[in-house]
Amino acid sequence: MFERFTKDARAVVKGAFALAEGEGVRTVGAEHLLLALLDREGSRASFALAALGLAERREAVRGALRETRRRAGLTRAETDALAGLGIDVAEVVARVEEVHGLGAMSEDVGDLKDLTGRGGRRAGRRPVFGREAKGVLERSLRVALGRRERHIGDEHLLLALTGAPGVVGEVLADHGVTFEGVSRVCPPVHPARSAGS
C-alpha cells in the first residue's frame, strides 16, 4: 500500500512517527497523523484545512487532543455515557492525577518508564502503528479507490481521519472539518467519468 503514497502522504507518516518518538510513546496513533497533517504546508490537505478555517485554529485542535489524552482517550459520547452511570470522568482524572501526576491516564504512559523506573523509551525501540492509525491508513486506501484515484495523498489521509471513529473524528467535526467539507474543497484529481461518457 505504501508504494501508492505520494511524497506528501509519506511526509505525514514520517511526521507522525517523529511526533510519537518525541513523546516517547510506543504507538503512532490517529492523533499523531492529524498533528502531522496540521504541520504540513503546500499540500492538498493543507489547502483543504486552510479553506475550512482550521489553519487558524491549529492550537485549539492541539489543545483538544491534549485534553482528550488526559481523559485516557475517551470521546465525549463515552464520557456522557459514564456520566449517565454516575461516573464523573473529570473527577476520576483529577483524583488519578493527584496521586500519580499530570497525564497519568494518557495512553502509553507506561512506556515512559522502563523496568528500572527511569524515564524514556528503551534505546533502539521505534514506535509502531497503533490500531487506530492502521485503520486510518486502510480507510485512506478505500477513499482513494472510491474516488477512482491511483495514488494516496495527504488529502486521502485527512478524509480518512474525518470518518475515523473516536476522538480524532470528533475533534475534527467539532472544528468544522467533515468528510463532505474536505471532499468539496478537495475534489478528486481525476473525477470519475459519467455513465454517459
CYANA upper distance limits for C-alpha pairs under 8 A (distance plus 0.5 A):
  1 MET  CA      5 PHE  CA      7.84
  1 MET  CA    141 LEU  CA      8.13
  4 ARG  CA    150 ARG  CA      7.51
  4 ARG  CA    151 HIS  CA      5.29
  4 ARG  CA    152 ILE  CA      6.04
  5 PHE  CA      9 ALA  CA      6.09
  5 PHE  CA     10 ARG  CA      6.56
  5 PHE  CA    151 HIS  CA      6.38
  5 PHE  CA    152 ILE  CA      5.12
  5 PHE  CA    153 GLY  CA      6.45
  6 THR  CA     10 ARG  CA      6.70
  6 THR  CA    151 HIS  CA      6.98
  6 THR  CA    152 ILE  CA      6.51
  6 THR  CA    153 GLY  CA      5.67
  6 THR  CA    154 ASP  CA      8.07
  7 LYS  CA     11 ALA  CA      6.67
  7 LYS  CA    153 GLY  CA      8.26
  8 ASP  CA     12 VAL  CA      6.86
  8 ASP  CA     43 SER  CA      7.13
  8 ASP  CA    153 GLY  CA      6.80
  8 ASP  CA    154 ASP  CA      6.22
  9 ALA  CA     13 VAL  CA      6.93
  9 ALA  CA    152 ILE  CA      7.37
  9 ALA  CA    153 GLY  CA      5.41
  9 ALA  CA    154 ASP  CA      4.80
  9 ALA  CA    157 LEU  CA      7.82
 10 ARG  CA     14 LYS  CA      6.65
 11 ALA  CA     15 GLY  CA      6.44
 12 VAL  CA     16 ALA  CA      6.60
 12 VAL  CA     33 LEU  CA      6.99
 12 VAL  CA     36 ALA  CA      5.82
 12 VAL  CA     37 LEU  CA      6.35
 12 VAL  CA     40 ARG  CA      8.03
 12 VAL  CA    154 ASP  CA      7.45
 13 VAL  CA     17 PHE  CA      6.84
 13 VAL  CA     33 LEU  CA      7.09
 13 VAL  CA     36 ALA  CA      8.00
 14 LYS  CA     18 ALA  CA      6.72
 15 GLY  CA     19 LEU  CA      6.66
 15 GLY  CA     32 HIS  CA      8.44
 15 GLY  CA     33 LEU  CA      8.10
 15 GLY  CA     36 ALA  CA      5.64
 16 ALA  CA     20 ALA  CA      6.74
 16 ALA  CA     28 VAL  CA      7.09
 16 ALA  CA     32 HIS  CA      5.20
 16 ALA  CA     33 LEU  CA      5.53
 16 ALA  CA     35 LEU  CA      7.71
 16 ALA  CA     36 ALA  CA      5.80
 17 PHE  CA     21 GLU  CA      6.57
 17 PHE  CA     28 VAL  CA      6.68
 17 PHE  CA     32 HIS  CA      8.01
 17 PHE  CA    127 PRO  CA      7.30
 18 ALA  CA     22 GLY  CA      6.50
 19 LEU  CA     23 GLU  CA      6.78
 19 LEU  CA     32 HIS  CA      6.90
 19 LEU  CA     36 ALA  CA      8.10
 20 ALA  CA     24 GLY  CA      6.73
 20 ALA  CA     25 VAL  CA      6.06
 20 ALA  CA     26 ARG  CA      7.84
 20 ALA  CA     27 THR  CA      7.34
 20 ALA  CA     28 VAL  CA      6.14
 20 ALA  CA     32 HIS  CA      7.21
 20 ALA  CA    127 PRO  CA      7.23
 21 GLU  CA     25 VAL  CA      6.67
 21 GLU  CA     26 ARG  CA      8.27
 21 GLU  CA    126 ARG  CA      7.56
 21 GLU  CA    127 PRO  CA      7.03
 24 GLY  CA    111 ASP  CA      7.53
 24 GLY  CA    112 LEU  CA      6.68
 24 GLY  CA    120 GLY  CA      6.51
 24 GLY  CA    121 ARG  CA      6.26
 25 VAL  CA    108 ASP  CA      6.10
 25 VAL  CA    109 VAL  CA      7.91
 25 VAL  CA    111 ASP  CA      6.26
 25 VAL  CA    112 LEU  CA      7.34
 25 VAL  CA    121 ARG  CA      7.79
 25 VAL  CA    127 PRO  CA      7.17
 26 ARG  CA    108 ASP  CA      7.02
 26 ARG  CA    111 ASP  CA      6.80
 26 ARG  CA    121 ARG  CA      8.40
 26 ARG  CA    125 ARG  CA      8.48
 26 ARG  CA    126 ARG  CA      7.55
 26 ARG  CA    127 PRO  CA      4.99
 26 ARG  CA    128 VAL  CA      7.00
 27 THR  CA    108 ASP  CA      8.01
 27 THR  CA    127 PRO  CA      5.37
 27 THR  CA    128 VAL  CA      5.42
 27 THR  CA    129 PHE  CA      5.99
 27 THR  CA    130 GLY  CA      5.63
 28 VAL  CA     32 HIS  CA      6.64
 28 VAL  CA     33 LEU  CA      8.33
 28 VAL  CA    127 PRO  CA      6.65
 28 VAL  CA    128 VAL  CA      6.34
 28 VAL  CA    129 PHE  CA      5.25
 28 VAL  CA    130 GLY  CA      5.95
 28 VAL  CA    133 ALA  CA      7.09
 29 GLY  CA     33 LEU  CA      7.33
 29 GLY  CA    129 PHE  CA      7.12
 29 GLY  CA    130 GLY  CA      5.90
 29 GLY  CA    131 ARG  CA      8.03
 29 GLY  CA    132 GLU  CA      6.49
 29 GLY  CA    133 ALA  CA      5.43
 30 ALA  CA     34 LEU  CA      6.89
 30 ALA  CA    130 GLY  CA      8.44
 30 ALA  CA    132 GLU  CA      6.04
 30 ALA  CA    133 ALA  CA      4.95
 30 ALA  CA    136 VAL  CA      7.38
 30 ALA  CA    161 LEU  CA      7.86
 30 ALA  CA    168 VAL  CA      7.20
 31 GLU  CA     35 LEU  CA      6.58
 31 GLU  CA     65 LEU  CA      7.67
 31 GLU  CA    168 VAL  CA      6.49
 32 HIS  CA     36 ALA  CA      6.53
 33 LEU  CA     37 LEU  CA      6.69
 33 LEU  CA    133 ALA  CA      7.82
 34 LEU  CA     38 LEU  CA      6.75
 34 LEU  CA    158 LEU  CA      7.95
 34 LEU  CA    161 LEU  CA      7.85
 34 LEU  CA    168 VAL  CA      8.01
 35 LEU  CA     39 ASP  CA      6.98
 35 LEU  CA     62 ARG  CA      7.81
 36 ALA  CA     40 ARG  CA      7.18
 37 LEU  CA     45 ALA  CA      7.72
 37 LEU  CA     46 SER  CA      7.60
 37 LEU  CA    154 ASP  CA      7.95
 37 LEU  CA    158 LEU  CA      8.06
 38 LEU  CA     46 SER  CA      7.58
 38 LEU  CA     49 LEU  CA      8.46
 38 LEU  CA     55 ALA  CA      7.98
 38 LEU  CA     58 ARG  CA      7.21
 40 ARG  CA     46 SER  CA      6.51
 41 GLU  CA     46 SER  CA      6.04
 41 GLU  CA     47 PHE  CA      8.35
 42 GLY  CA     46 SER  CA      6.78
 42 GLY  CA     47 PHE  CA      7.46
 43 SER  CA     47 PHE  CA      6.71
 43 SER  CA    154 ASP  CA      7.89
 44 ARG  CA     48 ALA  CA      6.74
 44 ARG  CA    153 GLY  CA      8.33
 44 ARG  CA    154 ASP  CA      7.28
 44 ARG  CA    155 GLU  CA      6.18
 44 ARG  CA    186 CYS  CA      7.46
 45 ALA  CA     49 LEU  CA      6.61
 45 ALA  CA    154 ASP  CA      6.04
 45 ALA  CA    155 GLU  CA      4.85
 45 ALA  CA    158 LEU  CA      6.97
 45 ALA  CA    186 CYS  CA      8.26
 46 SER  CA     50 ALA  CA      6.60
 46 SER  CA     55 ALA  CA      8.35
 47 PHE  CA     51 ALA  CA      6.53
 48 ALA  CA     52 LEU  CA      6.65
 48 ALA  CA    155 GLU  CA      8.27
 48 ALA  CA    182 VAL  CA      6.47
 48 ALA  CA    185 VAL  CA      6.30
 48 ALA  CA    186 CYS  CA      6.54
 49 LEU  CA     53 GLY  CA      6.77
 49 LEU  CA     54 LEU  CA      5.64
 49 LEU  CA     55 ALA  CA      6.41
 49 LEU  CA    177 VAL  CA      8.11
 49 LEU  CA    182 VAL  CA      8.26
 50 ALA  CA     54 LEU  CA      6.09
 50 ALA  CA     55 ALA  CA      5.25
 50 ALA  CA     56 GLU  CA      8.09
 51 ALA  CA    185 VAL  CA      7.46
 52 LEU  CA    176 GLY  CA      7.62
 52 LEU  CA    177 VAL  CA      7.08
 52 LEU  CA    181 GLY  CA      7.87
 52 LEU  CA    182 VAL  CA      8.18
 52 LEU  CA    185 VAL  CA      8.48
 53 GLY  CA     57 ARG  CA      7.65
 54 LEU  CA     58 ARG  CA      6.60
 54 LEU  CA    175 HIS  CA      7.53
 54 LEU  CA    176 GLY  CA      8.48
 54 LEU  CA    177 VAL  CA      8.16
 57 ARG  CA     61 VAL  CA      6.98
 58 ARG  CA     62 ARG  CA      6.75
 59 GLU  CA     63 GLY  CA      6.52
 60 ALA  CA     64 ALA  CA      6.65
 61 VAL  CA     65 LEU  CA      6.73
 61 VAL  CA    171 VAL  CA      7.32
 61 VAL  CA    172 LEU  CA      8.25
 61 VAL  CA    175 HIS  CA      8.11
 62 ARG  CA     66 ARG  CA      6.70
 63 GLY  CA     67 GLU  CA      6.63
 64 ALA  CA     68 THR  CA      6.66
 64 ALA  CA    171 VAL  CA      7.31
 65 LEU  CA     69 ARG  CA      6.63
 65 LEU  CA    167 VAL  CA      8.13
 65 LEU  CA    168 VAL  CA      8.07
 65 LEU  CA    171 VAL  CA      7.84
 66 ARG  CA     70 ARG  CA      6.89
 67 GLU  CA     71 ARG  CA      7.13
 68 THR  CA     72 ALA  CA      7.21
 68 THR  CA     73 GLY  CA      5.67
 68 THR  CA     74 LEU  CA      6.90
 68 THR  CA     75 THR  CA      7.73
 68 THR  CA    167 VAL  CA      7.74
 69 ARG  CA     73 GLY  CA      5.26
 69 ARG  CA     74 LEU  CA      8.25
 69 ARG  CA    103 GLY  CA      8.13
 69 ARG  CA    105 MET  CA      8.00
 69 ARG  CA    106 SER  CA      5.51
 69 ARG  CA    107 GLU  CA      7.24
 70 ARG  CA     93 VAL  CA      7.83
 70 ARG  CA    102 LEU  CA      8.47
 70 ARG  CA    103 GLY  CA      5.66
 70 ARG  CA    104 ALA  CA      7.84
 70 ARG  CA    105 MET  CA      6.25
 70 ARG  CA    106 SER  CA      5.57
 71 ARG  CA     89 VAL  CA      7.75
 71 ARG  CA     90 ALA  CA      8.08
 71 ARG  CA     93 VAL  CA      6.88
 71 ARG  CA    105 MET  CA      6.80
 71 ARG  CA    106 SER  CA      7.29
 72 ALA  CA    105 MET  CA      5.40
 72 ALA  CA    106 SER  CA      5.30
 72 ALA  CA    107 GLU  CA      6.39
 73 GLY  CA    106 SER  CA      7.61
 73 GLY  CA    107 GLU  CA      7.58
 73 GLY  CA    167 VAL  CA      7.28
 74 LEU  CA     78 GLU  CA      6.33
 74 LEU  CA     79 THR  CA      6.80
 74 LEU  CA    166 GLY  CA      8.30
 74 LEU  CA    167 VAL  CA      7.55
 75 THR  CA     79 THR  CA      6.69
 75 THR  CA    166 GLY  CA      6.50
 75 THR  CA    167 VAL  CA      5.78
 75 THR  CA    170 GLU  CA      7.89
 76 ARG  CA     80 ASP  CA      6.53
 77 ALA  CA     81 ALA  CA      6.60
 78 GLU  CA     82 LEU  CA      6.74
 79 THR  CA     83 ALA  CA      6.68
 79 THR  CA     88 ASP  CA      8.43
 79 THR  CA     89 VAL  CA      6.85
 80 ASP  CA     84 GLY  CA      6.75
 81 ALA  CA     85 LEU  CA      7.20
 82 LEU  CA     86 GLY  CA      6.99
 82 LEU  CA     87 ILE  CA      5.66
 82 LEU  CA     88 ASP  CA      7.56
 82 LEU  CA     89 VAL  CA      7.82
 83 ALA  CA     87 ILE  CA      5.28
 83 ALA  CA     88 ASP  CA      5.99
 83 ALA  CA     89 VAL  CA      7.80
 87 ILE  CA     92 VAL  CA      8.42
 88 ASP  CA     92 VAL  CA      6.85
 89 VAL  CA     93 VAL  CA      6.56
 90 ALA  CA     94 ALA  CA      6.60
 91 GLU  CA     95 ARG  CA      6.68
 92 VAL  CA     96 VAL  CA      6.64
 93 VAL  CA     97 GLU  CA      6.49
 93 VAL  CA    105 MET  CA      7.55
 94 ALA  CA     98 GLU  CA      6.50
 95 ARG  CA     99 VAL  CA      6.98
 96 VAL  CA    100 HIS  CA      6.32
 96 VAL  CA    101 GLY  CA      7.86
 96 VAL  CA    104 ALA  CA      7.28
 96 VAL  CA    105 MET  CA      7.89
 97 GLU  CA    101 GLY  CA      4.86
 97 GLU  CA    102 LEU  CA      5.44
 97 GLU  CA    103 GLY  CA      7.06
 97 GLU  CA    104 ALA  CA      6.22
 97 GLU  CA    105 MET  CA      8.15
 98 GLU  CA    102 LEU  CA      7.99
100 HIS  CA    104 ALA  CA      6.34
103 GLY  CA    109 VAL  CA      8.22
104 ALA  CA    109 VAL  CA      6.97
105 MET  CA    109 VAL  CA      7.64
108 ASP  CA    112 LEU  CA      7.83
109 VAL  CA    113 LYS  CA      8.46
111 ASP  CA    120 GLY  CA      7.73
111 ASP  CA    121 ARG  CA      6.68
112 LEU  CA    119 GLY  CA      5.78
112 LEU  CA    120 GLY  CA      5.23
112 LEU  CA    121 ARG  CA      6.38
113 LYS  CA    117 GLY  CA      5.74
113 LYS  CA    118 ARG  CA      5.75
113 LYS  CA    119 GLY  CA      4.87
113 LYS  CA    120 GLY  CA      6.05
113 LYS  CA    121 ARG  CA      7.19
114 ASP  CA    118 ARG  CA      6.33
114 ASP  CA    119 GLY  CA      7.16
114 ASP  CA    120 GLY  CA      7.51
114 ASP  CA    121 ARG  CA      7.14
114 ASP  CA    122 ARG  CA      7.18
121 ARG  CA    125 ARG  CA      7.57
129 PHE  CA    133 ALA  CA      6.32
129 PHE  CA    134 LYS  CA      6.51
130 GLY  CA    134 LYS  CA      6.68
131 ARG  CA    135 GLY  CA      6.73
132 GLU  CA    136 VAL  CA      6.84
132 GLU  CA    164 ALA  CA      8.48
133 ALA  CA    137 LEU  CA      6.83
134 LYS  CA    138 GLU  CA      6.70
135 GLY  CA    139 ARG  CA      6.54
135 GLY  CA    164 ALA  CA      8.42
136 VAL  CA    140 SER  CA      6.54
136 VAL  CA    157 LEU  CA      7.27
136 VAL  CA    160 ALA  CA      5.98
136 VAL  CA    161 LEU  CA      6.57
136 VAL  CA    164 ALA  CA      7.27
137 LEU  CA    141 LEU  CA      7.09
137 LEU  CA    157 LEU  CA      7.30
137 LEU  CA    160 ALA  CA      8.03
138 GLU  CA    142 ARG  CA      7.07
139 ARG  CA    143 VAL  CA      6.50
139 ARG  CA    157 LEU  CA      8.44
139 ARG  CA    160 ALA  CA      5.84
140 SER  CA    144 ALA  CA      6.65
140 SER  CA    152 ILE  CA      7.31
140 SER  CA    156 HIS  CA      5.45
140 SER  CA    157 LEU  CA      5.65
140 SER  CA    159 LEU  CA      7.55
140 SER  CA    160 ALA  CA      5.57
141 LEU  CA    145 LEU  CA      6.67
141 LEU  CA    152 ILE  CA      6.92
141 LEU  CA    156 HIS  CA      8.00
142 ARG  CA    146 GLY  CA      6.41
143 VAL  CA    147 ARG  CA      6.70
143 VAL  CA    156 HIS  CA      6.74
143 VAL  CA    159 LEU  CA      7.80
143 VAL  CA    160 ALA  CA      7.41
144 ALA  CA    148 ARG  CA      6.69
144 ALA  CA    149 GLU  CA      5.64
144 ALA  CA    150 ARG  CA      7.31
144 ALA  CA    151 HIS  CA      7.36
144 ALA  CA    152 ILE  CA      6.50
144 ALA  CA    156 HIS  CA      6.70
145 LEU  CA    149 GLU  CA      6.19
145 LEU  CA    150 ARG  CA      7.40
147 ARG  CA    188 PRO  CA      6.57
147 ARG  CA    191 PRO  CA      7.64
147 ARG  CA    192 ALA  CA      7.67
148 ARG  CA    188 PRO  CA      8.39
148 ARG  CA    190 HIS  CA      7.89
148 ARG  CA    191 PRO  CA      7.75
148 ARG  CA    192 ALA  CA      6.79
149 GLU  CA    188 PRO  CA      7.68
149 GLU  CA    189 VAL  CA      7.71
149 GLU  CA    190 HIS  CA      7.19
152 ILE  CA    156 HIS  CA      6.44
152 ILE  CA    157 LEU  CA      8.17
153 GLY  CA    157 LEU  CA      7.30
154 ASP  CA    158 LEU  CA      6.76
155 GLU  CA    159 LEU  CA      6.62
155 GLU  CA    186 CYS  CA      7.91
156 HIS  CA    160 ALA  CA      6.55
157 LEU  CA    161 LEU  CA      6.66
158 LEU  CA    162 THR  CA      6.84
158 LEU  CA    182 VAL  CA      8.42
159 LEU  CA    163 GLY  CA      7.29
159 LEU  CA    178 THR  CA      8.37
159 LEU  CA    179 PHE  CA      6.06
159 LEU  CA    182 VAL  CA      7.14
159 LEU  CA    183 SER  CA      8.02
160 ALA  CA    164 ALA  CA      6.75
160 ALA  CA    179 PHE  CA      8.44
161 LEU  CA    168 VAL  CA      7.25
161 LEU  CA    169 GLY  CA      6.45
162 THR  CA    168 VAL  CA      7.99
162 THR  CA    169 GLY  CA      5.37
162 THR  CA    172 LEU  CA      6.85
162 THR  CA    173 ALA  CA      7.71
162 THR  CA    177 VAL  CA      7.46
162 THR  CA    178 THR  CA      5.97
162 THR  CA    179 PHE  CA      5.92
163 GLY  CA    169 GLY  CA      6.38
163 GLY  CA    178 THR  CA      8.23
163 GLY  CA    179 PHE  CA      7.08
164 ALA  CA    168 VAL  CA      7.22
164 ALA  CA    169 GLY  CA      5.48
165 PRO  CA    169 GLY  CA      6.38
165 PRO  CA    170 GLU  CA      8.16
166 GLY  CA    170 GLU  CA      6.78
167 VAL  CA    171 VAL  CA      6.51
168 VAL  CA    172 LEU  CA      6.65
169 GLY  CA    173 ALA  CA      6.62
170 GLU  CA    174 ASP  CA      6.57
171 VAL  CA    175 HIS  CA      6.87
172 LEU  CA    176 GLY  CA      6.87
172 LEU  CA    177 VAL  CA      5.52
172 LEU  CA    178 THR  CA      7.33
173 ALA  CA    177 VAL  CA      5.61
173 ALA  CA    178 THR  CA      6.11
177 VAL  CA    181 GLY  CA      6.74
177 VAL  CA    182 VAL  CA      7.28
178 THR  CA    182 VAL  CA      6.65
179 PHE  CA    183 SER  CA      6.50
180 GLU  CA    184 ARG  CA      6.60
181 GLY  CA    185 VAL  CA      6.94
182 VAL  CA    186 CYS  CA      6.19
183 SER  CA    187 PRO  CA      5.84
183 SER  CA    188 PRO  CA      8.36
187 PRO  CA    191 PRO  CA      8.13
193 ARG  CA    197 SER  CA      6.75
